[in-house]
Amino acid sequence: MWTPKLTDNGEPLYLQIVEAMVRDIASGTLAVGEKLPPQRQLAWHLDVNLSTVTKAFTVATKRHLIAGEVGRGTYILGQSSEAELYKLKHNQAYGYKNSFIDLSTHIPATKPNDNDLDNTLQELMKRPTGLSSCLEYLSPLSLKTTQISAAKWLGEFGYFIPSENCLVTSTAQNALLVTLLATCNQDDVVLVSELTFPGIKTVAKQLRLKLYGVKCDEQGILPDALDLAIRSTGATVLVFDPLLQNPTASIMGKERGAKIIEVIQKYKLLFIEEYVLGTLTNFPPISTSIKDQSILITSFAKAVSPGIRFAVIASEHPVINMIAKDTHATSWQLSPLMAGVATHWICGGTTTERTHWQREEIKIRFDLFEQIFPARQYQRNKGITPHVWLPVNCDAMEAADTLSELGVEVVPSAFFAVNHHFSAFIRVSLTAAASNNQLKIALQIIKNSGVVSKKG
């Protein structure tokens, strides 16, 4: 009988069971089509409540890892074609009036009648070589041009740095991976906020790093808590997104930012600032004043376009030279076509225009949110934000399940938690809806469901 090996990582037991299932599917311990033991029997073997196993199976089903059939049992789907078919059938059968609105993933709003890429490709085709050069590796000249464009783009956010200190790659996730690979060793402790973005959790698992969640308030990480965490763990690296923090949407003020910088300088901590969502604000990265003790990571994903895979690593820290030597991990990951489009958009002002449109659309959608959930009642969402953080009057996982049954997908707080258990919130992406009308329907469903607490 399959008995998962649980890792005492501070996450709820049901999530530990799901993660064990993911690991065992990946390693081949659990084969596609293999039958899992009955929930009650598994609960007895693990010495946990039946409800814990039931919740784990529910999450695993939603992730399309398993499927249950009445009278036959529960079977592993893994990444098989059966899993994909099940996912399609699941989504078609789901929802509110046969619709399914996914507000779980933070993706930017879709610009209507968007012809920017079409126009850019037509312009690029007018070059002497047309698009044929995009079938080759990124040439040294093209790479340098792209780096200059990247430095120009960062300058628009108040982060001024020489182009030779900018490395370009495909995604912020890859940028984070190669940066931590160059700065950390296996089993090192990396400091993050107690509620952090999913990307760092994935990278930590890949590199076998230990994450330690630092206490936060409505402005993000607390200086005293950061000081204590450094002394307690001996950590030398902090990864944090202080502006429009994911998932809480907190924005760190200047005074708080200055205090955090003081702590970073005091302990000679390496600060990796995740500035992907920060591009949606009018604030420069807080690491601007300590480029020699920090690394900035950003990309087009949230403000420009997630489909144009373009990211930047910028720093005046010596480690940037170490990362630069491994071109296979950075610039070689960037498609020449993506580099060409990114350079054309930056130099032609398209990135600025698209970012401005995204900001304005966020304002419209946040206004819509406030009409249904008054700001005075949900004070945690003080600023205009593309994703909101709602308190619930039950366990967040149960709230997410209830909303799923009504056709709206959201994310419970446990998925973002590090070291601490947060069960009273859900994150809702306002920009993920296909339209404002769809968002209005989804928000009304959330409100009418009764899962959201009346006191925020």
C-alpha positions as CSV (number, residue, x, y, z in Angstrom):
1,M,0.0,0.0,0.0
2,W,1.2,3.5,-0.9
3,T,2.2,5.3,2.3
4,P,3.5,8.8,1.7
5,K,6.6,10.1,3.4
6,L,5.5,13.4,5.0
7,T,8.0,16.3,5.4
8,D,7.5,18.4,8.4
9,N,7.9,21.7,6.6
10,G,5.3,23.7,8.5
11,E,2.6,23.3,5.8
12,P,-0.8,21.7,6.7
13,L,-0.8,17.9,6.7
14,Y,-3.2,17.6,3.7
15,L,-0.7,19.7,1.6
16,Q,2.2,17.5,2.7
17,I,0.2,14.4,1.5
18,V,-0.3,16.1,-1.9
19,E,3.3,17.1,-2.2
20,A,4.3,13.5,-1.4
21,M,2.0,12.3,-4.1
22,V,3.7,14.7,-6.6
23,R,7.1,13.6,-5.6
24,D,6.2,9.9,-6.0
25,I,4.6,10.4,-9.3
26,A,7.7,12.2,-10.6
27,S,10.0,9.5,-9.3
28,G,7.9,6.7,-10.6
29,T,7.0,5.3,-7.2
30,L,3.4,6.0,-8.2
31,A,2.6,4.8,-11.7
32,V,-0.1,6.2,-14.0
33,G,-3.2,4.1,-13.5
34,E,-2.1,2.8,-10.1
35,K,-4.9,2.5,-7.5
36,L,-4.5,4.4,-4.2
37,P,-5.5,2.9,-0.9
38,P,-8.9,3.8,0.5
39,Q,-8.9,7.2,2.3
40,R,-9.9,5.7,5.7
41,Q,-7.1,3.1,5.5
42,L,-4.5,5.7,4.5
43,A,-5.6,7.9,7.4
44,W,-5.2,5.0,9.8
45,H,-1.7,4.3,8.5
46,L,-0.6,7.9,8.7
47,D,-2.4,8.4,12.1
48,V,-4.2,11.5,10.9
49,N,-7.9,12.4,10.8
50,L,-9.9,11.1,7.8
51,S,-10.9,14.7,7.0
52,T,-7.2,15.5,6.4
53,V,-6.8,12.7,3.8
54,T,-10.1,13.6,2.2
55,K,-9.0,17.2,1.8
56,A,-5.7,16.0,0.3
57,F,-7.5,13.9,-2.2
58,T,-9.7,16.8,-3.1
59,V,-6.7,19.0,-3.8
60,A,-5.0,16.3,-5.8
61,T,-8.1,15.9,-7.8
62,K,-8.2,19.6,-8.6
63,R,-4.6,19.4,-9.7
64,H,-5.5,16.5,-12.0
65,L,-3.2,14.1,-10.3
66,I,-5.9,11.6,-9.4
67,A,-9.4,10.7,-10.4
68,G,-12.0,8.7,-8.5
69,E,-14.7,6.4,-9.8
70,V,-17.6,5.2,-7.7
71,G,-17.2,1.5,-7.0
72,R,-13.7,1.3,-8.4
73,G,-11.6,3.6,-6.2
74,T,-9.1,6.4,-6.8
75,Y,-6.4,6.2,-9.5
76,I,-3.2,8.1,-10.4
77,L,-3.5,10.3,-13.5
78,G,-0.1,12.0,-13.3
79,Q,0.7,13.9,-16.5
80,S,-1.0,11.3,-18.7
81,S,-3.4,11.9,-21.6
82,E,-6.1,10.7,-19.3
83,A,-5.3,13.5,-17.0
84,E,-5.6,16.1,-19.7
85,L,-9.0,14.6,-20.8
86,Y,-10.1,14.6,-17.2
87,K,-9.1,18.2,-16.9
88,L,-11.2,19.2,-19.9
89,K,-14.2,17.2,-18.8
90,H,-13.8,18.6,-15.3
91,N,-13.8,22.2,-16.5
92,Q,-16.7,21.7,-18.9
93,A,-18.8,20.1,-16.1
94,Y,-17.8,22.7,-13.6
95,G,-19.3,26.0,-12.7
96,Y,-21.9,28.6,-12.5
97,K,-24.4,28.4,-15.3
98,N,-22.0,26.1,-17.2
99,S,-19.2,28.7,-17.0
100,F,-15.9,28.6,-15.2
101,I,-14.1,31.7,-14.1
102,D,-10.5,31.2,-13.0
103,L,-9.2,34.0,-10.8
104,S,-6.5,31.9,-9.2
105,T,-3.6,32.8,-11.4
106,H,-2.3,36.3,-11.5
107,I,-2.2,37.1,-15.2
108,P,-2.5,40.6,-16.7
109,A,-5.7,41.8,-18.2
110,T,-6.1,41.1,-21.9
111,K,-6.0,44.2,-24.1
112,P,-8.9,44.3,-26.6
113,N,-8.1,44.5,-30.3
114,D,-4.4,44.0,-29.5
115,N,-2.4,44.4,-32.7
116,D,0.9,45.3,-31.2
117,L,2.6,42.0,-32.0
118,D,1.2,41.9,-35.5
119,N,2.5,45.4,-36.2
120,T,5.9,44.6,-34.7
121,L,6.3,41.5,-36.7
122,Q,5.5,43.4,-39.9
123,E,8.1,45.9,-39.0
124,L,10.7,43.3,-38.3
125,M,10.0,41.6,-41.6
126,K,11.0,44.8,-43.4
127,R,14.6,44.3,-42.2
128,P,17.1,43.1,-44.9
129,T,17.2,39.7,-43.4
130,G,13.5,39.6,-42.6
131,L,12.9,37.2,-39.7
132,S,15.4,34.5,-40.9
133,S,18.0,35.7,-38.3
134,C,15.5,34.7,-35.6
135,L,16.1,31.0,-36.6
136,E,19.7,31.3,-35.4
137,Y,21.3,31.8,-32.0
138,L,21.3,35.3,-30.5
139,S,24.3,37.0,-32.0
140,P,26.8,39.0,-29.8
141,L,25.6,42.2,-31.5
142,S,21.9,41.4,-30.9
143,L,22.7,40.5,-27.3
144,K,24.4,43.8,-26.7
145,T,21.5,45.7,-28.3
146,T,19.1,43.8,-26.1
147,Q,21.1,44.6,-23.0
148,I,21.1,48.3,-23.9
149,S,17.4,48.2,-24.3
150,A,17.0,46.4,-21.0
151,A,19.0,49.1,-19.2
152,K,16.8,51.7,-20.9
153,W,13.6,49.9,-19.8
154,L,14.9,49.7,-16.1
155,G,15.7,53.4,-16.3
156,E,12.0,54.2,-16.9
157,F,11.3,52.8,-13.4
158,G,14.1,54.9,-11.8
159,Y,16.6,52.1,-11.8
160,F,19.7,53.4,-13.7
161,I,22.4,50.9,-14.4
162,P,25.0,50.4,-17.2
163,S,23.9,47.9,-19.8
164,E,26.9,45.6,-19.1
165,N,25.3,45.1,-15.6
166,C,22.1,43.8,-17.2
167,L,21.6,40.2,-18.1
168,V,18.7,39.1,-20.3
169,T,16.9,35.8,-20.2
170,S,13.5,34.3,-20.8
171,T,11.5,34.5,-17.6
172,A,11.8,35.9,-14.1
173,Q,11.5,32.3,-12.8
174,N,14.6,31.3,-14.8
175,A,16.3,34.5,-13.6
176,L,15.6,33.6,-10.0
177,L,16.8,30.0,-10.5
178,V,20.1,31.0,-12.0
179,T,20.6,33.8,-9.4
180,L,20.0,31.5,-6.4
181,L,22.1,28.8,-8.1
182,A,25.0,31.2,-8.2
183,T,24.5,32.5,-4.6
184,C,23.4,29.6,-2.5
185,N,24.4,26.0,-1.7
186,Q,22.2,23.1,-0.9
187,D,20.5,23.3,2.5
188,D,21.2,27.1,2.7
189,V,18.4,29.1,4.4
190,V,16.9,31.8,2.2
191,L,14.7,34.5,3.9
192,V,11.4,35.3,2.3
193,S,8.2,36.9,3.6
194,E,5.9,34.6,5.6
195,L,3.5,34.8,2.7
196,T,5.5,34.6,-0.5
197,F,5.0,34.1,-4.2
198,P,4.8,30.5,-5.5
199,G,7.9,30.9,-7.8
200,I,10.4,31.0,-4.9
201,K,8.8,27.8,-3.4
202,T,9.4,26.0,-6.7
203,V,13.0,27.1,-7.0
204,A,13.7,26.3,-3.4
205,K,12.5,22.7,-4.0
206,Q,14.6,22.4,-7.1
207,L,17.8,23.6,-5.5
208,R,17.0,22.1,-2.1
209,L,17.1,25.3,-0.2
210,K,15.3,26.0,3.1
211,L,12.9,28.9,3.1
212,Y,12.3,30.9,6.3
213,G,9.3,33.2,6.4
214,V,9.8,36.6,8.0
215,K,6.9,38.2,9.9
216,C,5.1,40.9,8.0
217,D,2.4,43.6,8.4
218,E,0.4,45.7,5.9
219,Q,3.7,47.1,4.5
220,G,5.5,43.8,4.1
221,I,8.5,42.6,6.1
222,L,9.1,44.0,9.5
223,P,12.6,45.4,10.1
224,D,12.9,43.9,13.6
225,A,11.6,40.6,12.4
226,L,14.2,40.6,9.6
227,D,17.0,41.4,12.0
228,L,15.9,38.5,14.3
229,A,15.5,36.1,11.4
230,I,19.1,36.8,10.2
231,R,20.5,36.3,13.7
232,S,18.4,33.1,14.2
233,T,19.1,31.4,10.9
234,G,22.5,32.7,9.8
235,A,20.9,33.4,6.4
236,T,22.8,35.5,3.9
237,V,20.1,35.9,1.2
238,L,16.7,37.6,1.2
239,V,14.3,37.2,-1.7
240,F,11.4,39.6,-1.5
241,D,8.9,41.6,-3.6
242,P,8.2,44.8,-1.6
243,L,6.0,46.5,-4.2
244,L,2.5,44.9,-4.9
245,Q,3.7,41.9,-2.9
246,N,2.3,38.6,-4.0
247,P,-0.1,37.5,-2.6
248,T,-1.0,40.3,-0.1
249,A,-0.6,43.2,-2.5
250,S,1.2,45.2,0.2
251,I,3.3,48.2,-0.8
252,M,6.4,49.1,1.3
253,G,6.6,52.8,2.1
254,K,9.8,54.8,1.8
255,E,10.4,54.9,5.6
256,R,9.9,51.2,5.9
257,G,12.1,50.5,2.9
258,A,14.9,52.6,4.4
259,K,14.8,50.6,7.6
260,I,14.9,47.3,5.7
261,I,17.9,48.6,3.7
262,E,19.6,49.5,7.0
263,V,19.2,45.9,8.2
264,I,20.4,44.5,4.9
265,Q,23.5,46.7,5.1
266,K,24.1,46.0,8.7
267,Y,24.4,42.2,8.1
268,K,25.8,42.5,4.5
269,L,22.8,40.5,3.4
270,L,22.3,39.9,-0.4
271,F,18.9,41.2,-1.3
272,I,17.3,39.7,-4.4
273,E,14.4,42.1,-5.2
274,E,11.6,40.6,-7.3
275,Y,10.2,43.5,-9.2
276,V,7.8,41.9,-11.7
277,L,4.6,43.2,-10.1
278,G,6.5,46.3,-9.0
279,T,6.5,47.5,-12.7
280,L,2.8,48.2,-12.2
281,T,3.5,50.8,-9.6
282,N,4.9,54.2,-9.8
283,F,7.6,53.4,-7.3
284,P,11.3,52.5,-8.1
285,P,12.8,49.3,-6.7
286,I,13.8,49.8,-3.1
287,S,17.1,48.2,-3.9
288,T,18.0,51.2,-6.1
289,S,20.3,52.7,-3.5
290,I,22.2,49.4,-2.8
291,K,22.9,48.0,-6.3
292,D,26.3,46.6,-5.0
293,Q,24.5,44.6,-2.4
294,S,21.4,43.5,-4.3
295,I,20.1,41.9,-7.4
296,L,17.0,43.1,-9.3
297,I,14.9,40.6,-11.2
298,T,12.0,41.7,-13.4
299,S,10.2,40.7,-16.6
300,F,7.4,41.7,-19.1
301,A,5.1,39.1,-17.5
302,K,2.6,41.3,-15.5
303,A,2.8,44.8,-17.1
304,V,3.6,44.2,-20.7
305,S,2.8,40.7,-21.9
306,P,3.3,37.2,-20.4
307,G,3.7,35.8,-23.9
308,I,6.8,37.9,-24.7
309,R,9.2,35.9,-22.7
310,F,11.7,38.6,-21.6
311,A,13.3,39.0,-18.2
312,V,16.2,41.0,-16.8
313,I,18.8,40.4,-14.0
314,A,20.5,43.7,-13.0
315,S,23.1,44.3,-10.4
316,E,26.4,45.9,-9.5
317,H,27.2,43.0,-7.1
318,P,30.2,40.8,-8.1
319,V,27.9,37.8,-8.5
320,I,26.5,39.3,-11.7
321,N,29.8,38.6,-13.4
322,M,29.6,35.0,-12.2
323,I,26.1,34.6,-13.6
324,A,27.1,36.3,-16.9
325,K,29.7,33.6,-17.6
326,D,27.0,31.0,-17.8
327,T,25.3,32.2,-21.0
328,H,23.6,28.8,-21.4
329,A,21.5,29.6,-18.3
330,T,20.6,33.2,-19.3
331,S,20.9,34.7,-22.7
332,W,20.8,31.4,-24.5
333,Q,17.4,30.8,-22.9
334,L,16.1,33.9,-24.7
335,S,14.6,33.4,-28.1
336,P,16.1,35.8,-30.8
337,L,12.5,36.6,-31.8
338,M,11.5,37.5,-28.3
339,A,14.7,39.6,-28.0
340,G,13.8,41.4,-31.2
341,V,10.2,42.1,-30.1
342,A,11.3,43.2,-26.7
343,T,13.9,45.6,-28.1
344,H,11.5,47.0,-30.6
345,W,8.8,47.6,-28.0
346,I,11.2,49.2,-25.5
347,C,12.8,51.5,-28.0
348,G,9.5,52.3,-29.7
349,G,7.6,53.1,-26.5
350,T,5.2,50.1,-26.8
351,T,6.2,48.8,-23.4
352,T,5.4,52.2,-21.8
353,E,2.0,52.3,-23.6
354,R,1.1,48.7,-22.6
355,T,2.2,49.3,-19.0
356,H,0.1,52.4,-18.9
357,W,-2.9,50.6,-20.3
358,Q,-2.5,47.8,-17.8
359,R,-2.4,50.2,-14.9
360,E,-5.5,52.0,-16.1
361,E,-7.4,48.7,-16.5
362,I,-6.3,47.7,-13.0
363,K,-7.9,50.9,-11.7
364,I,-11.1,50.1,-13.5
365,R,-11.2,46.6,-12.2
366,F,-10.3,47.6,-8.6
367,D,-13.1,50.2,-8.7
368,L,-15.4,47.3,-9.7
369,F,-14.1,45.3,-6.8
370,E,-14.8,48.2,-4.4
371,Q,-18.4,48.5,-5.6
372,I,-19.0,44.9,-4.4
373,F,-16.5,44.8,-1.5
374,P,-16.2,48.3,0.0
375,A,-12.7,49.4,0.7
376,R,-13.6,50.7,4.1
377,Q,-14.7,47.2,5.0
378,Y,-11.6,45.5,3.5
379,Q,-8.9,47.8,4.6
380,R,-6.1,45.4,3.9
381,N,-6.5,46.3,0.2
382,K,-5.6,50.0,0.7
383,G,-4.0,50.7,-2.7
384,I,-5.1,49.9,-6.3
385,T,-4.0,46.4,-6.9
386,P,-4.5,43.6,-9.6
387,H,-5.0,41.0,-6.9
388,V,-6.9,41.2,-3.7
389,W,-6.7,39.5,-0.3
390,L,-10.0,38.6,1.2
391,P,-10.6,37.3,4.7
392,V,-12.9,34.3,5.0
393,N,-15.1,33.0,7.9
394,C,-13.9,29.4,7.5
395,D,-10.8,27.5,6.6
396,A,-9.4,29.0,3.4
397,M,-9.3,25.6,1.6
398,E,-12.9,25.0,2.4
399,A,-13.7,28.5,1.1
400,A,-11.8,27.8,-2.1
401,D,-13.7,24.5,-2.5
402,T,-17.0,26.1,-2.0
403,L,-16.3,28.7,-4.7
404,S,-15.0,26.1,-7.1
405,E,-18.3,24.3,-6.8
406,L,-19.9,27.6,-7.8
407,G,-17.6,28.0,-10.8
408,V,-15.0,30.5,-9.5
409,E,-11.4,29.4,-8.8
410,V,-9.4,31.3,-6.1
411,V,-6.2,30.5,-4.1
412,P,-6.3,29.7,-0.4
413,S,-3.6,31.4,1.8
414,A,-1.9,28.1,2.7
415,F,-0.4,27.9,-0.8
416,F,1.7,31.0,-0.1
417,A,2.6,30.4,3.6
418,V,6.1,29.7,4.8
419,N,6.7,28.4,8.3
420,H,3.4,29.8,9.5
421,H,-0.2,28.6,9.0
422,F,-2.6,31.1,7.5
423,S,-6.1,29.7,7.0
424,A,-8.2,32.8,7.0
425,F,-7.6,34.4,3.6
426,I,-8.1,33.8,-0.1
427,R,-6.3,35.6,-3.0
428,V,-8.4,36.8,-6.0
429,S,-6.8,38.0,-9.2
430,L,-8.9,40.8,-10.6
431,T,-7.1,40.9,-14.0
432,A,-7.4,37.2,-14.7
433,A,-11.1,37.5,-15.8
434,A,-11.6,37.7,-19.6
435,S,-13.7,40.8,-19.2
436,N,-15.0,43.3,-16.7
437,N,-18.4,41.7,-17.0
438,Q,-17.0,38.3,-16.2
439,L,-15.1,39.7,-13.2
440,K,-18.3,41.3,-11.9
441,I,-20.1,38.0,-12.1
442,A,-17.3,36.2,-10.3
443,L,-17.1,38.8,-7.5
444,Q,-20.8,38.6,-7.0
445,I,-20.6,34.9,-6.8
446,I,-17.9,35.2,-4.2
447,K,-19.9,37.7,-2.2
448,N,-23.1,35.7,-2.4
449,S,-21.4,32.5,-1.4
450,G,-21.1,33.7,2.2
451,V,-17.5,32.6,2.7
452,V,-16.1,36.1,2.9
453,S,-15.9,37.6,6.3
454,K,-17.7,40.9,6.7
455,K,-14.8,42.3,8.7
456,G,-11.5,42.7,6.8
